[in-house]
Structures are given as C-alpha cells and as structure tokens.
Amino acid sequence: MLPLWEGWDEYAHFAWLQHWNDHGALPRASDHVSREIDESMRLTPLPRELRWIGAPYLIHDDWWALSAPERDERRRQLTALSPALAHQPAGDTNGRPLVFYEAQQPPLYYWLAAPLVRLADSAPLADRVLLIRLFGVFLASLAIPFTYLAARAVFPGGSAASATWCPALLAVAPGLAIDSARVANDTLSIALAAAFLWLLTRPKLHWLPTGLIIGAAILTKASMLALAPALVIVWFRSPRPLVKALALGFVIGGWWYLRNLSLGLPLTGWQESVPLAVLAASAIRLIRTGRWLGGAQTIAKSFTWFGAWSFMTLRVWMYLLLEVTAVGGMLAAVRARGTRLRAPVAVTASFLAAIAIGSAAYDAVHGIPGIPGWYLWPAAGAMAILITAGLGRLSILFAALLAVADLFGAGARMMPYYAGLAAWNHGSIGDFAEAAARLHVPLLLAAGWVLSTLAIPAVIASSGNVNQDRA
C-alpha cells in the first residue's frame, strides 16, 4: 500500500544499505546518497513531508496534477532506471545534496539487510525496496511470539487465553504495521526488545542471552540504550548477573558509541544531542510553560497512527478512544502492583523516560516540544501485556478500535491520497477499491488484509476468558 519512499526516512535508510555494499565502511553525514535514489525521487511522487525539497521533486498532490501521459512517462523511466546508478553518487540539487542523515544510525540492521540488496542487485529499485520491507516486516513480526511467551510467564498459571490476547493487540495495531512496513532499523529493534522482555519475565536469570540481546540492540539503534535501566530495575537485587549482562552488552555494542566520541560526535550520534545543562533547562521550561502537553499529544498521535511520511491523521475521536482506553488499561494494571508485572512496567517506563528526554533535547534544538512517537514501538509488547492485564475482557473492545483505525486509516486516508483520488486527509472509505486498483494492489491481497484485520478481534473474543486475577 505504501508507495516508494513513503515510509518514514526510507530513502536515507536505503542509502545506508547501498553505501555499505559499495564501500564496506560506515557512512558519514557528508556522504551523498546514490544517483539511483536521487533519480527515483525526481520521478516518483514523494511524501508530503518532503515538500521542502522543491522542484523538480514532486509530492503526491503535484505529481497527480500532471497529465496522464506525463505520469506514465515518469513510471516508465522509474522502471527503466539502470541498477548501475546505485553505485554512483548523486549530485547537488538546488545547490545542496540530499541529506544522508540516517548515517547517524548504528550498523547491525544494515549489516543484516545489505546482503539481500546485493543478491537482488539487478532487480528494479522498487523491487529491492519491497524486498527489504518484507525482511523488516519479518523481523518486527518476531515480537508476536516473544510477546506471547512473555505473557505466558506474566499471567497467573500461564493462561493461554491471556497470552493470546497480548500479541493479538500487536498484530492488529496499525501504527506498528506502518512502522514496520518500511526500510528502517526500527524493525530489528522491535524484535530485540520483545526478546529482551521475554528474558526479563523468566524466573531464572539468564545473563548471557540477555547481554547478547542488549549488545545487539544498542548496535541497532541508540534509543535501545533504554533497555539498560529496565534491566537494572528488574534485576537490581541480583548484582552479579546484572553486571555481567550489562558488561557483555556494552562490550558488543559500546565500540560504536566510542567511535562517535572519537569523531567529535555526540555519544549517541543523534544530531539533536545537547549538553546536560541545556537538556535540564529545556525540560524545566517545557514543564513550567505547559508546552509538554502539546508534545505529549503529538507523541501519542504519531505512536497510535500517523499515515506514514505524509503524516495523515485519523479523526480526533478515534485517537481519543484509543489513547484513553490504552492509558486506562495500563494505569489499572500498574495500580495492581503485582510483582509479575515488574518487567513490562520497567520496559514501558524506560522507553517513556527516553522519549521524554529526547523531546526535551529536540525542543532545545528546534523549539518543538516532542519527537515521533513511533520510537516507542519497541515497548509495544510490554504495553500490550499491561493493557490486557488492566482491561481484562475490555481488551476485545480495544482490539476492535485498533481494527477500525487500521481499516479507516489505510482505506480512507492513505490509499485515496496516494492514488490521487482525494486531497490530503480528505479521503473516503468509498475510494478504497479504486485506489487499490490505481496503486496496483491485487484484489485478493486487499481482501486478505481486510479479513485478517477483522479476524483478530474475533480471535481474541473466541480464545476464552482472560484470567481476571491481577498479575
């Protein structure tokens, strides 16, 4: 359903893969994207958030305003792009190069995905992007079984019904699907965080696999440093395995952070990193002025559902119902204060703290009191367990709300806009069939998506009664 480069930051993540395959070295922000990426962005409709680039790059609105012959010629040229252009650097556009800002990312995901790009080197660009998207969906989908295993350990008696409900919420969550269906290292971080959560819920402390997971996670995305405080919270009474796990993790992944310091970059490589004093001042200012409320709202919306990089949104009441239900469920679960919930509470709290710190840093640099909420998806398994523990049978309602958001968001917002049938955020569910045809989404695939989305709440409803005993 997502056109080429519609995933958040997708072109810059794909540039990382191409750079590694060509140079076998870690990229820097000064490196250029490939000429193939640049030419494709001149030909294909771009996300609305890239309108700042300007002509000759066209966002969806402008691309569909072209005549039919012009659009057809652009499609033909895009399909005919030579794969050899992937090995040539792009020139400057409007006096500047396309920004290779994802060069700031740690390398593990790209090391895993780059061989797939190399194997498909002669395929059209769109096919290579789709291949890596599918690889990412596979990686993120590993959160489903790991969340199930964690839930079996958390709920009393290992209730199979309760454990089924938790990963079912992930499976129907549209925000997770949008975050996963793109070329990006978030997909691997989601899988690793779910495996980490499962290890934390096991009665026996396994420092070796936990340390390996931490090492792989911080070598995937700097925000995964949030796993460390979560581990401290859960294992603080067992200092020896705690120290071993942390030490192993930082032996595996710490070199990348030391490299950043040696290059004169911030420890995490993040461009919005600021000194601690500036960060504290920004946080105090956000609290004092009340601007943190607006930032929290943006984080919640972009976590729940943002229509990819064109940043389409749902109806206000949909966000309100989803957010009130989810937060209410998590608060009800935390209020129970069961020891078995310690791991999901610790993981959720650590990621919420990380995104709050990131928001303060972003506000200090850009004057914007929030960062994208999709950075919270690695904590999704922990959140799903808390929501299920707090809502009980009302989890059926929450799953149904997620399904409605998914069907409406994709069918009435994203696809009509991508297909040129509606203005931004003004589509109708009645446009879905024509939009699918224009976007060349096979009818059986579209029907399968609709049916599976509706089936997940039904699976929850038929899986038995959730154990109402507090975890």
C-alpha positions in Angstrom: 0.0 0.0 0.0 2.9 2.4 0.6 4.4 3.9 -2.5 8.1 4.1 -3.0 9.9 6.2 -0.3 6.6 6.8 1.6 8.0 5.1 4.8 9.4 7.5 7.3 13.0 8.4 6.3 13.0 5.4 4.0 15.3 6.8 1.2 18.0 7.7 3.8 17.9 4.2 5.4 18.2 2.6 2.0 21.1 4.8 1.2 22.9 3.3 4.2 22.5 -0.1 2.7 23.8 1.0 -0.7 26.7 2.8 0.9 27.8 -0.3 2.8 27.5 -2.5 -0.2 29.7 -0.1 -2.3 32.3 0.9 0.3 32.2 -1.6 3.1 32.6 1.3 5.6 30.4 3.1 8.0 28.8 6.2 6.3 29.1 9.8 7.4 26.5 12.6 7.1 28.7 14.2 4.5 28.3 11.3 2.1 25.9 11.5 -0.8 23.0 9.2 -1.5 23.2 7.3 -4.7 22.3 8.7 -8.1 19.7 5.9 -8.4 17.9 7.1 -5.2 18.1 10.7 -6.4 16.7 10.0 -9.9 13.9 7.8 -8.4 12.9 10.7 -6.1 12.7 13.0 -9.2 10.3 10.6 -10.9 8.0 9.1 -8.2 5.5 11.0 -6.1 7.1 11.9 -2.7 5.7 12.1 0.8 4.1 15.4 1.8 6.8 16.0 4.4 9.4 16.2 1.7 7.8 19.2 0.0 10.7 21.4 1.4 13.0 19.9 -1.2 11.2 21.8 -4.0 11.2 21.3 -7.8 11.9 19.1 -9.7 10.8 16.8 -6.8 7.0 16.5 -6.6 4.9 15.4 -3.7 1.7 13.3 -4.3 -0.5 16.4 -4.8 1.7 17.9 -7.5 2.5 14.5 -9.2 -1.1 13.7 -9.7 -1.7 17.2 -11.2 0.5 16.2 -14.1 -1.2 14.9 -17.3 -1.7 11.2 -17.7 1.0 10.9 -20.4 3.5 12.7 -18.1 2.7 10.3 -15.2 3.0 7.3 -17.5 6.4 8.5 -18.8 7.7 9.0 -15.2 6.6 5.5 -14.3 8.3 4.2 -17.4 11.6 6.0 -16.6 11.4 4.8 -13.0 11.1 1.2 -14.1 13.9 1.6 -16.6 16.4 3.2 -14.2 19.7 1.4 -14.5 20.8 -0.5 -11.3 24.3 0.7 -12.1 23.2 4.1 -10.8 23.1 2.6 -7.3 26.9 2.8 -7.4 27.2 6.4 -8.5 26.9 9.4 -6.1 24.2 11.9 -6.6 25.0 15.5 -7.5 23.7 18.5 -5.7 20.1 19.7 -6.0 19.3 23.3 -5.7 22.8 23.9 -4.5 22.8 21.2 -1.9 23.0 17.4 -1.7 20.1 15.2 -0.5 20.7 14.9 3.2 22.1 11.5 4.3 21.0 12.0 7.9 20.5 8.3 8.7 24.3 7.9 8.6 23.9 8.6 12.3 22.5 5.1 12.9 24.4 2.1 14.3 25.2 -0.7 11.8 23.7 -4.0 12.8 20.4 -3.9 10.9 22.1 -2.7 7.8 24.7 -5.4 8.0 21.9 -7.9 8.0 19.8 -6.3 5.2 22.6 -5.3 2.9 23.4 -8.8 1.6 19.7 -9.1 0.4 20.1 -5.9 -1.6 23.3 -7.3 -3.1 21.6 -10.5 -4.1 18.9 -8.5 -5.9 21.3 -6.1 -7.4 20.0 -6.4 -10.9 16.3 -6.0 -9.9 14.4 -2.8 -10.4 14.8 -0.4 -7.5 11.1 -0.7 -6.3 11.5 -4.5 -6.1 14.6 -4.2 -4.0 12.9 -1.7 -1.6 9.9 -4.1 -1.4 12.3 -7.0 -0.6 13.8 -5.1 2.3 10.4 -4.0 3.5 9.3 -7.6 3.7 12.5 -8.5 5.5 11.7 -5.8 8.0 8.1 -7.0 8.5 9.5 -10.5 9.2 11.9 -9.1 11.8 9.2 -7.0 13.5 6.8 -9.9 13.5 9.1 -11.8 15.8 7.6 -9.6 18.5 4.4 -11.6 18.2 5.8 -15.0 19.6 8.2 -13.3 22.1 5.3 -11.2 23.5 3.2 -14.4 23.7 6.0 -16.2 25.7 6.4 -13.1 28.0 2.7 -13.0 28.6 2.6 -16.7 29.4 5.2 -16.0 32.1 3.4 -12.9 33.4 -0.2 -14.1 33.8 -1.1 -16.4 36.7 -1.0 -20.1 35.7 0.4 -19.2 32.3 -3.1 -18.6 31.0 -3.1 -19.4 27.3 -6.1 -17.1 26.7 -4.4 -14.1 28.3 -1.2 -14.8 26.5 -3.1 -14.9 23.2 -4.7 -11.5 23.7 -1.4 -9.6 24.1 0.3 -10.4 20.8 -3.1 -10.1 19.1 -3.1 -6.5 20.1 0.2 -6.1 18.4 -0.9 -7.9 15.3 -3.9 -5.6 14.8 -2.1 -2.3 15.8 -1.9 -0.1 12.6 0.9 2.1 14.0 3.1 -1.0 14.4 2.3 -2.1 10.8 3.2 1.3 9.3 6.4 1.5 11.4 7.4 -2.0 10.2 6.5 -1.8 6.5 9.5 0.4 5.6 13.2 0.1 5.2 14.5 1.1 8.7 16.4 -0.3 11.7 13.3 0.1 13.9 12.1 -3.3 12.7 15.1 -5.1 14.2 14.9 -3.1 17.4 11.2 -4.1 17.9 12.1 -7.8 17.7 15.1 -7.5 20.0 13.1 -5.5 22.6 10.4 -8.2 22.6 13.1 -10.9 23.1 14.6 -8.9 25.9 11.1 -8.6 27.6 10.7 -12.3 27.4 14.0 -12.9 29.1 13.1 -10.5 31.9 9.9 -12.4 32.6 11.6 -15.8 33.0 12.0 -16.9 36.6 15.7 -17.8 36.1 18.2 -15.0 35.4 19.9 -15.7 32.1 22.7 -13.1 31.9 24.4 -14.5 28.8 21.5 -14.2 26.3 20.3 -11.0 28.0 23.7 -9.5 27.5 23.8 -10.6 23.9 20.4 -9.1 23.3 21.5 -5.8 24.8 24.6 -5.7 22.7 22.7 -6.4 19.5 20.0 -3.8 20.5 22.4 -0.9 21.2 24.2 -1.8 18.0 20.9 -1.5 16.1 19.5 1.9 17.5 20.8 4.3 20.1 17.3 4.6 21.7 17.7 0.9 22.7 20.0 2.1 25.5 16.7 2.3 27.3 17.0 -1.5 27.9 19.8 -0.9 30.4 17.7 0.9 33.0 14.9 -1.5 32.5 17.3 -4.4 33.3 18.6 -2.5 36.4 15.0 -2.1 37.7 14.2 -5.8 37.3 17.5 -7.3 38.4 18.7 -4.8 41.0 18.6 -7.5 43.7 20.9 -9.7 41.7 24.0 -7.6 41.1 26.3 -10.3 39.7 24.2 -11.4 36.7 23.2 -7.7 36.2 26.7 -6.6 35.9 27.6 -9.5 33.7 24.8 -8.8 31.3 25.4 -5.1 31.1 29.2 -5.6 30.6 28.6 -8.1 27.8 26.1 -5.8 26.1 28.5 -2.9 26.1 31.5 -4.9 25.0 29.4 -5.9 22.0 27.9 -2.6 21.1 29.9 0.0 23.0 32.6 0.4 20.3 30.2 2.3 18.1 29.5 4.9 20.8 33.2 5.3 21.4 33.7 5.8 17.7 31.2 8.6 17.8 33.2 10.4 20.5 36.4 9.9 18.6 34.8 11.6 15.6 33.7 14.5 17.7 30.1 13.5 17.5 27.6 13.2 20.4 27.8 9.8 22.2 24.6 8.5 20.6 25.3 10.1 17.2 22.0 11.8 17.4 22.1 15.2 15.7 19.8 16.7 18.4 22.0 15.8 21.3 22.6 18.7 23.7 24.7 19.2 26.9 23.1 18.0 30.1 22.6 21.6 31.5 20.8 22.6 28.3 18.6 19.5 28.4 17.6 20.1 32.0 16.8 23.8 31.2 14.7 22.7 28.3 12.8 20.1 30.4 12.1 22.7 33.1 10.9 25.2 30.5 8.5 22.7 29.0 7.0 21.8 32.4 6.8 25.5 33.5 5.1 26.7 30.3 2.8 23.7 29.9 4.1 23.1 26.4 4.8 19.5 27.3 1.1 18.8 26.9 1.2 19.6 23.2 4.4 17.5 22.8 2.7 14.6 24.6 -0.3 14.8 22.3 1.9 14.7 19.2 3.9 11.7 20.6 0.6 9.9 21.3 -0.8 10.5 17.9 2.3 9.6 16.0 2.6 6.4 18.1 -1.0 5.4 17.6 -1.4 6.2 13.9 0.3 8.5 11.5 -0.2 8.0 7.8 3.4 7.3 7.0 5.6 10.2 5.8 2.8 12.2 4.5 1.6 12.5 8.2 -2.1 11.9 7.6 -4.2 11.6 10.7 -7.3 9.8 12.0 -10.4 11.5 13.3 -10.0 13.1 16.7 -12.5 10.8 18.4 -10.5 7.8 17.2 -7.3 9.0 18.8 -9.2 9.9 22.0 -10.9 6.5 22.3 -7.7 4.6 21.6 -5.5 6.6 23.9 -7.9 6.8 26.8 -8.6 3.0 26.7 -4.9 2.1 26.4 -3.7 4.5 29.2 -6.6 3.5 31.4 -5.7 -0.2 31.0 -2.0 0.4 31.7 -2.8 2.5 34.8 -5.2 -0.1 36.1 -2.5 -2.8 35.7 0.2 -0.7 37.4 -2.2 0.0 40.3 -2.4 -3.7 40.9 1.3 -3.6 41.7 1.8 -7.2 41.0 5.4 -8.4 41.1 4.9 -10.3 37.8 4.3 -7.0 36.0 7.6 -5.6 37.0 9.3 -6.4 33.7 6.6 -4.9 31.4 6.3 -1.9 33.7 10.1 -1.4 33.7 10.4 -1.6 29.9 7.5 0.7 29.3 8.7 3.3 31.9 12.3 3.2 30.5 11.1 4.0 26.9 8.7 6.7 28.1 11.6 8.3 30.0 13.8 8.0 26.9 11.2 9.7 24.7 10.7 12.4 27.3 14.5 13.1 27.3 14.5 13.1 23.5 11.6 15.6 23.5 13.4 18.0 25.8 16.5 17.8 23.6 14.5 18.3 20.4 12.8 21.3 21.9 16.2 22.8 22.9 17.4 22.5 19.3 14.3 23.1 17.2 11.8 24.6 19.6 9.4 21.7 19.0 8.3 20.0 22.3 8.1 16.4 21.0 9.7 13.7 18.9 8.0 11.0 16.8 6.0 8.6 19.0 6.9 5.6 16.8 10.2 5.4 18.7 8.0 3.7 21.4 7.1 0.7 19.4 10.0 -1.5 20.8 8.0 -1.2 24.1 4.8 -2.4 22.4 4.9 -5.9 23.8 5.3 -4.6 27.3 2.4 -2.2 26.8 0.2 -4.9 25.3 0.7 -7.0 28.4 -0.1 -4.1 30.7 -3.2 -3.1 28.7 -4.5 -6.7 28.7 -3.8 -7.0 32.4 -5.7 -3.8 33.2 -8.6 -4.1 30.7 -9.5 -7.8 31.0 -12.3 -8.6 28.7 -12.5 -5.0 27.5 -9.4 -5.8 25.5 -11.8 -7.1 22.9 -13.1 -3.5 22.6 -9.6 -2.2 22.3 -8.7 -4.7 19.6 -11.9 -3.7 17.7 -10.9 0.0 18.0 -7.5 -0.8 16.6 -9.0 -2.7 13.7 -11.4 0.2 12.9 -8.4 2.6 13.0 -6.4 0.4 10.6 -9.3 0.0 8.1 -10.2 3.6 8.1 -6.7 4.9 8.1 -5.4 2.9 5.2 -8.7 2.7 3.3 -10.0 6.2 3.7 -6.9 8.3 4.3 -3.7 6.8 2.9 -4.6 5.0 -0.2 -7.0 7.6 -1.7 -4.3 10.2 -1.2 -1.6 8.1 -2.7 -3.8 7.3 -5.7 -4.6 10.9 -6.4 -8.3 10.5 -5.6 -8.5 12.8 -2.6 -6.7 15.8 -1.1 -4.5 15.2 1.9 -6.6 13.9 4.9 -9.9 14.2 2.9 -10.4 10.7 1.5 -13.4 8.4 1.9 -13.6 4.7 2.5 -15.7 4.6 -0.7 -12.4 5.4 -2.6 -10.7 2.2 -1.4 -11.4 -0.1 -4.3 -10.5 2.4 -7.0 -7.4 3.4 -5.0 -6.3 -0.2 -4.7 -6.6 -0.6 -8.5 -4.6 2.6 -9.2 -1.9 1.5 -6.8 -1.8 -2.0 -8.3 -2.7 -3.6 -5.0 -4.1 -7.1 -6.0 -7.7 -7.6 -5.1 -7.0 -10.8 -3.2 -4.3 -9.1 -1.2 -6.5 -6.2 -0.3 -9.3 -8.6 0.7 -6.9 -10.7 2.7 -5.8 -7.6 4.6 -9.4 -6.5 5.4 -10.4 -10.0 6.5 -7.4 -10.6 8.7 -7.8 -7.2 10.3 -11.4 -8.1 11.2 -10.4 -11.6 12.2 -8.0 -10.6 15.0 -10.7 -9.2 17.4 -12.7 -12.3 16.6 -9.7 -14.5 17.6 -9.5 -12.6 20.9 -13.2 -13.0 21.6 -13.1 -16.7 20.9 -9.9 -17.6 22.8 -11.5 -18.0 26.2 -11.9 -15.8 29.2 -8.9 -13.8 30.4 -7.9 -14.6 33.9 -9.2 -11.6 35.8 -6.8 -12.3 38.7 -4.3 -9.5 38.9 -0.8 -10.4 37.7 
